[in-house]
Each structure stands twice: as structure tokens, then as C-alpha cells.
Amino acid sequence: MTRAMGAAMRRIHVGNALSAFGLGFTVPYLYVYVAQVRGLGAVTAGLVLAVFAVAALIVLPFAGRAIVRRGPLPVLLVALVTAAVGALSLGLSSGAASVLVSAAALGAGQAVMQPALATMIVDCSTARTRSRAFAMQFFLQNLGLGVGGLIGGHLVDPSKASSFTVLFSIEAAMFLLLVVVMATVRMPRSPRVAGTPAPSAKGSWKQLTGNRAMVQLCVLGFVLFFACYGQFESGLSAYGVEAAGISTSTLGTALAANTLVIVVAQFVVLRFVERRSRTRVIASVGLLWAVAWAVAGYAGLGNGSQAMATAAFVSTYALFGLGESMLSPTLAPLVADLAPEGLAGQYNSAFALVKQLALALGPAVGGPMGASLHGPYIVVFVLCSLGITVLALRLGRQLTEVQDRPSTAQSLVVTQGGTAPAGQSPAHA
């Protein structure tokens, strides 16, 4: 990594922390703000949360093409300004229509930030440093979300709409501050696909869907996000309250335990996973999460005391956090290494799209099951976790040795004559 790349990476990490800090200010309080503070009811509040997902699904396919054609930095700056406008207008909105439009702008901006920042990390890292760079990104995101949520919780007063206006204004200010920080980044020149100044949307998507390893990774990613992140604040929390008798304060403790494990374990875990097979690390996460769901089953279906149920439920979130810390230096770098030169933005956007689909469907499926079908709910997600293990091991057979275990590379440059499987582009540094 050159000195210029290192300087750019430091600013990118500052950007990740600031964006997460801003999101942490408002995301936990959106429902209360819309339904109670603005008096728009539970239906409108639910629509606002749905609009976030729909906006992401609409813009992400176009974001990938824009990143490939224009580069990640201009796309990120537009996304930040859009998110800032959405956050500020959301804090000033009092009617259902204006709240929904503002939420759409904020959701679209947030969605595009993810692949843009990920592509910037790819452009400013090498195959050997990429896992550590993405681990740092995940660490800072969780730290920013946790600190932002903690401070935001002390600033808001449900009886005063003005306190929420201040909260959303601070979030908008964070995004605009990030615009200033990121505008100073000097990105290395991104490579383009040989022979074409800019790939067409149809051509790049066709190339992506023709990459068997990437398609399998997207399927694996969907199951990962569906079985974990898609359940945190929906099915698993409903299950905890209804089946295990968990209080709302204990739900907060469980989420805090999840964040604490990530923050504490991230770089300890990194030393363990960065020299091992990526697909086997992912497979082990599936086994770990199967254990986590079994522990959750004991919390709600076992015959132990309430104290034991509470401890088991909090432990479930902690085990999920340990698995997340294993995935952060594994999944995103693998997406980058599967992308042909010049198409990292397209691949990052496609993977972000898969994540949004899982996060949209996860609560819709898991919420009702967690609230009423307690036994089947646990069984389904234990099976999903074991499915992660199977899918990861199958994916490993589609990867080159360098893609699955980058530490085996003797050089930072992977020649174009590499032996990638049919339909798959060679890994690039």
C-alpha cells in the first residue's frame, strides 16, 4: 500500500465512523418519532421503515453502474448530500406525505453509501491488506452506531418534537461534515474493463450473473443476512418477549452485548481468520449461529428459571456478534476479489442489493413466526444456519486458492493467466 493509499484509507475510515455515528442518532427512534411524536400512527411508521428498504432496492442497481462509470467518490458525495437533505427534512416534517418522501431520500442516500465506501476501500487496499481494512470498517461502524445511539437516547424527549428535530439536524450535519472530509480524498485511478471506456448496465449485469462463484456468494449472503441481521429487531426480539418473557430493557442489553462482543473481539478474531480459508470461516460461522439459535431455543422453550432464560437470550446476541466479527474481514473482501477489474462497484452494489432484500424479507417472515410459532421459528433458523455451512463449503469449490486463502499468494499481482474456474474472472490484487 502506497502512502497516498494509506492517507485515503484513513479518511475513508473517518467517513465510516461519522456516517455510522449519524445513523445511530436516529435509526433506533424512527418508529417512536413518526408514530407517537408526530402522531401519525403505527401504520405510517411501518410504511416509513418499509420505504427505507424500497428506496434502497430501487437505487442500488443504478448505483453500481454509476460507481463503475464515474468512480465511487462522486457517487458517495451525491449520496451524502441526498441523505443530509432527507434527514433534515424528516426532522421538520409533520405530515405523512412529507415524512415518507423524506424517508425515501434518507434511505436512498444511506443505501448508496455502502457500496461506494466499500469500493473506495477496495481501490485503496491490496489483496493482503483488504481483510484488515474491512474489519476496521466494521469495527468503526458498530462503534459509531453504539455511541450515536447512546448519545441520541439522552438527547430525545418524546414529549418534545423539537428534540427530535435537533437529533435529525445533527445527523444531517454529520453527513455534510463527511462531505467535507471525503472531498479531500485523493483516490488512486481505478482500472477500467479492457477495451471499453465504460461497460453498459446490461453488459456488466450479464457478466456478473455469468460468474458462478459470485452468484453462489449472493445466495449465501442472502441466507446469512436473512438468518441474522433480518431477525435482530423483529423475529428474535418478538420471540424473546413472547416466548422467553424478556423485558424491553433486556432487549437493549442483548443488543449492547452484541455490539460489545464485536468491538472487543474484532481484531482478536482477525488474527485467527485472515490466514485461513474464507469459505471455511464462513462455514464455521454457520455452525456457531446454529448453536446461538439452539441457545435461544433454550431461553424460550426450556424449563429453566427466568434468570437462566435471560442469560441465554443475551448470550444468543453475543454469539451472533462473534460470528459477525468473523464475517467482516471475509465477505466484503471476497466480493472484491471476485470482481473483474473496474467492476468492483457493480459487484459491491449487487451484494448490497442482496443484503437489502434479505433485510426486507427477514422481518416479514421472522416477525410473525417469532411472536407465535416459537418452536418452528427456532427449527427454521437452526436449519438456515446449517444451510450457511453447506453453501459456504460448496462455494469453496468454485474459488481459486488465492481467492479463498489470500495469504497463500506469493505476490500482490495475480496474472491474467490464472486458472479460474470456467465463467469466473481471475482474482485481482
Stockholm file with secondary structure:
# STOCKHOLM 1.0

chainA/1-429         MTRAMGAAMRRIHVGNALSAFGLGFTVPYLYVYVAQVRGLGAVTAGLVLAVFAVAALIVLPFAGRAIVRRGPLPVLLVALVTAAVGALSLGLSSGAASVLVSAAALGAGQAVMQPALATMIVDCSTARTRSRAFAMQFFLQNLGLGVGGLIGGHLVDPSKASSFTVLFSIEAAMFLLLVVVMATVRMPRSPRVAGTPAPSAKGSWKQLTGNRAMVQLCVLGFVLFFACYGQFESGLSAYGVEAAGISTSTLGTALAANTLVIVVAQFVVLRFVERRSRTRVIASVGLLWAVAWAVAGYAGLGNGSQAMATAAFVSTYALFGLGESMLSPTLAPLVADLAPEGLAGQYNSAFALVKQLALALGPAVGGPMGASLHGPYIVVFVLCSLGITVLALRLGRQLTEVQDRPSTAQSLVVTQGGTAPAGQSPAHA
#=GR chainA/1-429 SS CCHHHHHHHHHHHHHHHHHHHHHHHHGGGHHHIIIIISCCHHHHHHHHHHHHHHHHHHHHHHHHHHHHHHCHHHHHHHHHHHHHHHHHHHHHCCSHHHHHHHHHHHHHHHHHHHHHHHHHHHHTCCTTTHHHHHHHHHHHHHHHHHHHHHHHHHHCCTTCHHHHHHHHHHHHHHHHHHHHHHHTCCCCCCCCCTTCSSCCHHHHHHHHHTCHHHHHHHHHHHHHHHHTTTTTTTHHHHHHHHHHCCCHHHHHHHHHHHHHHHHHHHHHHHHHHTTSCHHHHHHHHHHHHHHHHHHHHHHHHSCSCHHHHHHHHHHHHHHHHHHHHHHTTTHHHHHHHHSCTTCHHHHHHHHHHHHHHHHHHHHHHHHHHHHHCHHHHHHHHHHHHHHHHHHHHHHHTTSCHHHHCGGGCSSSCCCTTCCCCTTCCCCCC
#=GC SS_cons         CCHHHHHHHHHHHHHHHHHHHHHHHHGGGHHHIIIIISCCHHHHHHHHHHHHHHHHHHHHHHHHHHHHHHCHHHHHHHHHHHHHHHHHHHHHCCSHHHHHHHHHHHHHHHHHHHHHHHHHHHHTCCTTTHHHHHHHHHHHHHHHHHHHHHHHHHHCCTTCHHHHHHHHHHHHHHHHHHHHHHHTCCCCCCCCCTTCSSCCHHHHHHHHHTCHHHHHHHHHHHHHHHHTTTTTTTHHHHHHHHHHCCCHHHHHHHHHHHHHHHHHHHHHHHHHHTTSCHHHHHHHHHHHHHHHHHHHHHHHHSCSCHHHHHHHHHHHHHHHHHHHHHHTTTHHHHHHHHSCTTCHHHHHHHHHHHHHHHHHHHHHHHHHHHHHCHHHHHHHHHHHHHHHHHHHHHHHTTSCHHHHCGGGCSSSCCCTTCCCCTTCCCCCC
//
